[in-house]
């Protein structure tokens, strides 16, 4: 969960920087060599944002898988308790009736 939130916060922080870079790249007063550098930075930001989105997706998948495993474990435990209860509850009932 912590990684997921951190990635979302990074994506939120990237958005204004991306907008500023686009504005600088489109400005005619900026020297062409500098805009090439900023285009490269923009590409790296886009790749980073895509990587963060993939990481968020993977975290969500892992969380779902973990919840499935927990559910399966809980189901096995409940099944075992049900079987034990089914076996011993009637025995206790009949034992209690015979002692009276």
C-alpha positions as protocol buffer text, in pm:
chain_id: "A"
residue {
  index: 1
  type: UNK
  ca { x: 0 y: 0 z: 0 }
}
residue {
  index: 2
  type: UNK
  ca { x: 283 y: 239 z: 89 }
}
residue {
  index: 3
  type: UNK
  ca { x: 455 y: 187 z: -248 }
}
residue {
  index: 4
  type: UNK
  ca { x: 127 y: 243 z: -429 }
}
residue {
  index: 5
  type: UNK
  ca { x: 63 y: 575 z: -255 }
}
residue {
  index: 6
  type: UNK
  ca { x: 423 y: 687 z: -307 }
}
residue {
  index: 7
  type: UNK
  ca { x: 400 y: 617 z: -680 }
}
residue {
  index: 8
  type: UNK
  ca { x: 76 y: 809 z: -708 }
}
residue {
  index: 9
  type: UNK
  ca { x: 234 y: 1105 z: -528 }
}
residue {
  index: 10
  type: UNK
  ca { x: 531 y: 1098 z: -767 }
}
residue {
  index: 11
  type: UNK
  ca { x: 297 y: 1096 z: -1066 }
}
residue {
  index: 12
  type: UNK
  ca { x: 113 y: 1395 z: -921 }
}
residue {
  index: 13
  type: UNK
  ca { x: 445 y: 1576 z: -876 }
}
residue {
  index: 14
  type: UNK
  ca { x: 557 y: 1496 z: -1232 }
}
residue {
  index: 15
  type: UNK
  ca { x: 250 y: 1652 z: -1397 }
}
residue {
  index: 16
  type: UNK
  ca { x: 337 y: 2021 z: -1331 }
}
residue {
  index: 17
  type: UNK
  ca { x: 700 y: 1963 z: -1426 }
}
residue {
  index: 18
  type: UNK
  ca { x: 588 y: 1802 z: -1750 }
}
residue {
  index: 19
  type: UNK
  ca { x: 359 y: 2096 z: -1828 }
}
residue {
  index: 20
  type: UNK
  ca { x: 643 y: 2342 z: -1761 }
}
residue {
  index: 21
  type: UNK
  ca { x: 879 y: 2150 z: -1988 }
}
residue {
  index: 22
  type: UNK
  ca { x: 623 y: 2148 z: -2270 }
}
residue {
  index: 23
  type: UNK
  ca { x: 579 y: 2523 z: -2227 }
}
residue {
  index: 24
  type: UNK
  ca { x: 956 y: 2579 z: -2240 }
}
residue {
  index: 25
  type: UNK
  ca { x: 998 y: 2354 z: -2545 }
}
residue {
  index: 26
  type: UNK
  ca { x: 725 y: 2540 z: -2733 }
}
residue {
  index: 27
  type: UNK
  ca { x: 871 y: 2881 z: -2650 }
}
residue {
  index: 28
  type: UNK
  ca { x: 1049 y: 3028 z: -2955 }
}
residue {
  index: 29
  type: UNK
  ca { x: 1280 y: 3242 z: -2741 }
}
residue {
  index: 30
  type: UNK
  ca { x: 1463 y: 2936 z: -2603 }
}
residue {
  index: 31
  type: UNK
  ca { x: 1780 y: 2829 z: -2786 }
}
residue {
  index: 32
  type: UNK
  ca { x: 1734 y: 2517 z: -3002 }
}
residue {
  index: 33
  type: UNK
  ca { x: 2012 y: 2322 z: -2825 }
}
residue {
  index: 34
  type: UNK
  ca { x: 1842 y: 2376 z: -2491 }
}
residue {
  index: 35
  type: UNK
  ca { x: 1504 y: 2260 z: -2624 }
}
residue {
  index: 36
  type: UNK
  ca { x: 1665 y: 1937 z: -2745 }
}
residue {
  index: 37
  type: UNK
  ca { x: 1786 y: 1877 z: -2390 }
}
residue {
  index: 38
  type: UNK
  ca { x: 1441 y: 1956 z: -2249 }
}
residue {
  index: 39
  type: UNK
  ca { x: 1279 y: 1720 z: -2502 }
}
residue {
  index: 40
  type: UNK
  ca { x: 1509 y: 1446 z: -2374 }
}
residue {
  index: 41
  type: UNK
  ca { x: 1414 y: 1531 z: -2016 }
}
residue {
  index: 42
  type: UNK
  ca { x: 1046 y: 1522 z: -2117 }
}
residue {
  index: 43
  type: UNK
  ca { x: 1090 y: 1178 z: -2272 }
}
residue {
  index: 44
  type: UNK
  ca { x: 1256 y: 1055 z: -1954 }
}
residue {
  index: 45
  type: UNK
  ca { x: 970 y: 1198 z: -1747 }
}
residue {
  index: 46
  type: UNK
  ca { x: 717 y: 1023 z: -1969 }
}
residue {
  index: 47
  type: UNK
  ca { x: 906 y: 694 z: -1932 }
}
residue {
  index: 48
  type: UNK
  ca { x: 925 y: 742 z: -1557 }
}
residue {
  index: 49
  type: UNK
  ca { x: 553 y: 814 z: -1537 }
}
residue {
  index: 50
  type: UNK
  ca { x: 478 y: 502 z: -1740 }
}
residue {
  index: 51
  type: UNK
  ca { x: 705 y: 295 z: -1516 }
}
residue {
  index: 52
  type: UNK
  ca { x: 529 y: 428 z: -1208 }
}
residue {
  index: 53
  type: UNK
  ca { x: 190 y: 343 z: -1357 }
}
residue {
  index: 54
  type: UNK
  ca { x: 312 y: -10 z: -1431 }
}
residue {
  index: 55
  type: UNK
  ca { x: 441 y: -39 z: -1075 }
}
residue {
  index: 56
  type: UNK
  ca { x: 104 y: 73 z: -938 }
}
residue {
  index: 57
  type: UNK
  ca { x: -69 y: -185 z: -1155 }
}
residue {
  index: 58
  type: UNK
  ca { x: 168 y: -457 z: -1037 }
}
residue {
  index: 59
  type: UNK
  ca { x: 116 y: -358 z: -673 }
}
residue {
  index: 60
  type: UNK
  ca { x: -260 y: -384 z: -722 }
}
residue {
  index: 61
  type: UNK
  ca { x: -221 y: -728 z: -877 }
}
residue {
  index: 62
  type: UNK
  ca { x: 0 y: -845 z: -591 }
}
residue {
  index: 63
  type: UNK
  ca { x: -247 y: -709 z: -336 }
}
residue {
  index: 64
  type: UNK
  ca { x: -533 y: -898 z: -503 }
}
residue {
  index: 65
  type: UNK
  ca { x: -325 y: -1217 z: -511 }
}
residue {
  index: 66
  type: UNK
  ca { x: -239 y: -1179 z: -143 }
}
residue {
  index: 67
  type: UNK
  ca { x: -606 y: -1129 z: -56 }
}
residue {
  index: 68
  type: UNK
  ca { x: -696 y: -1443 z: -253 }
}
residue {
  index: 69
  type: UNK
  ca { x: -436 y: -1643 z: -62 }
}
residue {
  index: 70
  type: UNK
  ca { x: -564 y: -1509 z: 270 }
}
residue {
  index: 71
  type: UNK
  ca { x: -920 y: -1594 z: 170 }
}
residue {
  index: 72
  type: UNK
  ca { x: -820 y: -1947 z: 72 }
}
residue {
  index: 73
  type: UNK
  ca { x: -640 y: -1994 z: 404 }
}
residue {
  index: 74
  type: UNK
  ca { x: -942 y: -1862 z: 595 }
}
residue {
  index: 75
  type: UNK
  ca { x: -1171 y: -2095 z: 398 }
}
residue {
  index: 76
  type: UNK
  ca { x: -953 y: -2397 z: 484 }
}
residue {
  index: 77
  type: UNK
  ca { x: -959 y: -2302 z: 852 }
}
residue {
  index: 78
  type: UNK
  ca { x: -1337 y: -2261 z: 853 }
}
residue {
  index: 79
  type: UNK
  ca { x: -1378 y: -2595 z: 673 }
}
residue {
  index: 80
  type: UNK
  ca { x: -1161 y: -2768 z: 934 }
}
residue {
  index: 81
  type: UNK
  ca { x: -1356 y: -2608 z: 1219 }
}
residue {
  index: 82
  type: UNK
  ca { x: -1684 y: -2709 z: 1056 }
}
residue {
  index: 83
  type: UNK
  ca { x: -1572 y: -3072 z: 1022 }
}
residue {
  index: 84
  type: UNK
  ca { x: -1450 y: -3084 z: 1381 }
}
residue {
  index: 85
  type: UNK
  ca { x: -1773 y: -2925 z: 1506 }
}
residue {
  index: 86
  type: UNK
  ca { x: -1983 y: -3165 z: 1300 }
}
residue {
  index: 87
  type: UNK
  ca { x: -1801 y: -3461 z: 1450 }
}
residue {
  index: 88
  type: UNK
  ca { x: -1783 y: -3356 z: 1815 }
}
residue {
  index: 89
  type: UNK
  ca { x: -2101 y: -3153 z: 1871 }
}
residue {
  index: 90
  type: UNK
  ca { x: -2341 y: -3447 z: 1827 }
}
residue {
  index: 91
  type: UNK
  ca { x: -2114 y: -3664 z: 2046 }
}
residue {
  index: 92
  type: UNK
  ca { x: -2128 y: -3404 z: 2323 }
}
residue {
  index: 93
  type: UNK
  ca { x: -2506 y: -3381 z: 2285 }
}
residue {
  index: 94
  type: UNK
  ca { x: -2556 y: -3758 z: 2321 }
}
residue {
  index: 95
  type: UNK
  ca { x: -2304 y: -3782 z: 2603 }
}
residue {
  index: 96
  type: UNK
  ca { x: -2485 y: -3507 z: 2792 }
}
residue {
  index: 97
  type: UNK
  ca { x: -2821 y: -3681 z: 2753 }
}
residue {
  index: 98
  type: UNK
  ca { x: -2696 y: -4016 z: 2882 }
}
residue {
  index: 99
  type: UNK
  ca { x: -2554 y: -3872 z: 3203 }
}
residue {
  index: 100
  type: UNK
  ca { x: -2887 y: -3729 z: 3312 }
}
